[in-house]
């Protein structure tokens, strides 16, 4: 037994040694290093490559596998870059079960930050899971790193993709995904950029040309919530997304989901602010924007952006759909403020068709409620409650604004409570006030279960406008609830004079009733636009068509009875029509044939929705005496002889009139006569070149001019001039010393008849063959300043100090005085803006104290000194009171690009907020247009911002790099094509982002003037700006700014 036991021990030790060797990391930087180590797993060929060993990758290395399929599989397969950076290029790339691609920052500084991993493929990327997870991980102790996936095909996540904190104080990193197909995140996977309670979460940015399915939790939790941006070319599905704040008074994150077709929210989305254990106040709710561009938007789970106690404000939520918006029963959509000192946030739902809510819509707050706005092309149905109340003592009610029937006939039905009431009174805080309901539709119906409550110590306001039938069965209340100086509110009902309202419910106080006429054309005002029945076969204003039957698109008349044509006559777009949604034009895949049916024209292909012409087939056999037919279907056909007499060439240039003999042969014609009619060439014929005209030398025809020679030159008979100075005589008395000049006999110099007296007129009389000296009186130009003259310099120049009129030169005389003036337009000199020449006879320029806006000046303080508010280039400088505004991205990368504004509003932490408000016509409105606020905004790059202590621009081991590119994502090109203010704002942003590229540290460009019009008279306007910058280290920084214009 003893020998057998010894053998067993030795065997175990040998196996242990083998495992140790396998676990030992190998150094690699190139594909050749991998091939040398893996052997048959990764052969030196185009075959698939399987990585099964553990490799340490040096900084900056590129593992370029070409178009090979690459798999990192476990156990043991690892590519580890630590806190450094690496790039992987492949045809497809899979991290298999137990495989690991990592860049962990889990060592002492400076290796305490996650690395950067870039994966680029022409095909699919899969992070798989079977017995174990495939893992991509750039988590870090202090700060997580960056993952960038650029895939030509789909991206599938079944395992783990992480850029999260790995300690109790670390911050989240960033994950950017660009998929040429679908992005599918399977259930039980992990997608996380979470941060600790002491640091913010990171950011995730996903763009997929196909669908996006977020099948499990997206972790954006941190001290401040993180950011998620998703854009799908097809439909999108979300489950649980958690962007809550966990830090002291932290703010909720930002979630933006855009679907090319339908969007389904199947799991809860939370971006709530956090509280404070040390009295710092409450954190604010986050931002959420959800859009379906050709399909319905279904909200089947809670969407929350709530502010925390005691004073955290609610967030902002927007839902936009090219179809309908549906909020399921039992669902809560909330931007409320939970504390007594907080104000509710904003909620917008804008649907091309219907808005239906069976859930709770909540923008209430303690100190004040905010507005819920519902816009629909067709119907709005509220079976669930709406709460925009100001709950606390002295709280102000918010509002519900509904506009239904924007596209055609659309009704409003309210079947539950709408609460915009204000809070009560106290000695310390005073009294609250009721809010506003502003409801407009074709038929407006308040059912018996419906209630409009706008009461408060100061009663609120209920405004109802029905373009057809107004029906009130429930309770409408705007009465006072008592208190100091109580006052009832008002109830205003507007309806068409042709349809009296039906009011059987309780309305207190009594309503103000206004009957209005019905419009019959678009040019009328002071009337209500009717809502005719679409589908009755009668075209009634505002319809432009009407077919009998149930209204639907796709038959030339839209579901709203408006003329439509879904054929864009472009074979490179897929034209479709949904009976409920209308026309859609989607670009077909690049490379799709757009053949005109004639193969002889070549292979036409589509690119970006446009048909590119092909290269025509070449059927020529290079024989001019055969026909080269091409059949549109079969292509090139056999060559047949051309008809006798068909023009051809026998390839002898010295014959002309060559013609085909009818049997496929070219017969020569007569000889070519070579005569160019020029006496200075020798004319010959060369069989290859044809006529050859060789220049000759020698004499040629005399031109009869003694001042020229007559010789051949360059094939022409030329008459070069005799040398200048050759004596000749032109026969005139008033010229002397005649000589040949330029081939002509000229007078040389005029005869001088000057008698030396400036006050005589000296001339030569050719007729009399004599000089004539006629006396003058006083004269200007004699060099003597005489009475009536300001000067007399005796010359004829108007560019010196004395004009030829013997008047002293001065600015405004229309002549530019050399060395003194730069311009002089006479009476057109002006100090008006943009004038070409100033009244000091200098051109408009930066530093002249006049703002020339057409020349790009934003200011002009009369100098070119930097740092005084107006730059040396006359651009408005960032004021001393301005602050940079982090764009709500990843705090570790948010300093790449930041907004800046003068004295911006701050959040509960004292950090400038991405929500800025201005009242129309006040000092913050730098424009002059009524009903519109103009905000002064700057974009700054490569910032050192004390509010972002973990973000370091520029080079260095912890630097995020310098901005090398920037783009504008909102307002989009589509938005700019619809609204003039969006077009102007996009141009401002494009100019400003261009200036940030390769800019120096802490660079702030020119001031932008961002226009935000009111949505309607008395209704606030809002514009969201979004930019995205990329550094030379491939760090992506997305920044958002939301501007509110208040009436």
C-alpha angles and dihedrals in degrees: 000000000000096000091046090050091051091051090051092051092049090049092052091049091050092051091049091052090051092053090049091053090049092051093049110106119241123212117243138166105158142038088255090061091053093047092049092054102037098046111179091009089068110018124194092258140075092278120118115285122222117195111204103157134079114258132185109211120210122231116285095006121154118211100199112187094169111215096337124128106245127195127185103201137179161282092050103355104131138157106194121185098165113198090341132088134255139172126216120197123187146138089250130352128206130181099203131201108310092004119134135202107178147164103182123181096205101128133084117289133322087027090054093097126081119252133239121259122186120188117190122181139165089215139024131335118207129184096192138196132199121131088352138012124271104226138207107181133169097161118151142197095231101015133356120236138233134279120192119184118186108180128177088204137031124316118218124189117194099141129040130313110178141170098162140133117278097194137045091264105038128115130228124257133214135273121193121185128185112182126187088205135012126338108216121183106189127214115272092026125121126237111170142159093161123159133203125260087262096052138038127262119249135240138268121199118186127179118175129175089212131038128317121217116182097195100179144013118325105205114214097146119138146122083296116018118256133239130259122187119180128177119180127188090209131020125329131211125191131191125177115352116178117192097152122146119239101175128095105297089339122176124238119252135251125260123185121177122179120181123193089215127358126003122205122189102198101160135044119280113201129181101161127160120241133235131239133243093195101050098263093137130246128310121242127245118255136242128271129183120178123180137176110192099193112010144030127308110221120192107196099158138042120288109195132181099163130166119229131235136313105012109347112135123228119255133242123264126185129182118188125178139178084204127030132312117227124187111194125230114271092022122127123211104186140173093162128146109233098201131074091242098047130095122223121249131236130276125193128181116181118176131175087216126010137353111204122176124182091162135071120285109197130184095147126136140181098241093029144348121230135215130289109197122193120185122179135174088214130004135359115200121182113188090152127066128268119211120191096145130139098232105185131074108291090010120157120225119237125212151255116218117186127179113179127176097036092147099035137308110004133156136205121221120182113190102164142039122304107194120193095147124144129230129259133265137273135173092243101045106024124221135322129231136219120250136225139277113191110182128177131172143123095266113018112196129180105188124214089263092049123097133185107200117185100149129135140131083291104037118232133222136268114193116183123180120184118187088194124004125006113199123180115185099146137056122296111186131177098151127134120263091207133254134119111351094349118201134181119239127225138262115203122188122188121188140155116277089229092061118046114210123256108227118173099139127087114279116182126212097024111267129251105237121207121183114198134188121251120253118240098185140025093250095064126099134190091046141092120255107236126233107223122190110269109215101037093105094243119111105224127171124303089023121095095193138007129192123191116257139034107345114249138148127245098065097082093270116079128229086262093051095254123134112260137176118191096187109097091178090237117125089195093067126067105232114204137163130207113204087223102035105033129216127006130180116193123179112245117233115287111263094034111143116253094179119175088216094257114103088192089073093058132244110316115201137187123243123178091343094310128108112235116205118246131227110268117240115261107223096163120127089192091245110122090199096063129070117240104206124188121197114214089227107028099034123214115024133199116290117250129190118272118237120277111270094030108146114254141147127249088202090248108117091198094069127071134194094038112176141180118260095215095254098080098272128115113227121204121249131209126313119282115243111221112201121135093181092237120129094208098061134074108225120216137149126236118196091225103037101028119214113020119195110194117197117237134199132226137072128328140181116328114240093202094243114125090201093065136062119223111224140140114255130165091353094304134101101247133189108206115191122257113248111290110258096040102144120252139146127233092191096239123129095209094061126063137190093026114194141161110285121176092340096310132094105240135175093259099212126000115257108263112236093169110138092189093251114119091198096062127078107235120202143152120239108211092187095053091036088227145106117256121205111186117188122239133202117230110336142193111232100039091108092248121108104227131182111297092026125104092197142346119199094169096238138101099236122121094187098070130072094282124052123220086254089065090247120131113254114254138169109275098034092109095245123104108232108218114245093004108058132039096195140000122187094169112219090006092067106115144167091213116122114278094011112152096227127027125221088257089061094249123117121252109281142164107273099037094107094246121106109230100190094176087062092053098263117146094180141359119197096176097262141067097230118133122227098035096100096271118072125225085258091054094249120139107261124218105274119241088244093054123108133198116249117214107225096231093260129123107318089218092060104019094100093072090083127007137170121237131201137168112265096342123196112261133215127239090283094053092252115135107261126234086224111079126175134197132179115231112260097012128117093274089058103084094181132082102220115111115231092028135084120214113205122201107223134169131198114219127193137203091013132189098208121176088210088063104048094163095053116088119181124210132022129334132093093288099033121116092213133241126301110261100165137020134180138187118237099170127072084035126210089257092053091047089055092057107039124042093213091054090051091051093045092049091052090051090050094046092053092046096047091048090057091055094061111108089352124156124261117294092009119170117186133207121317114266122214106215116194120215113177123197111261089233134335106303094008122106121245127218135192126186119208121197128179133172126207130192124202129212086260091059092250110153119212118188117194130190131193125182118199123195125198112202123202 
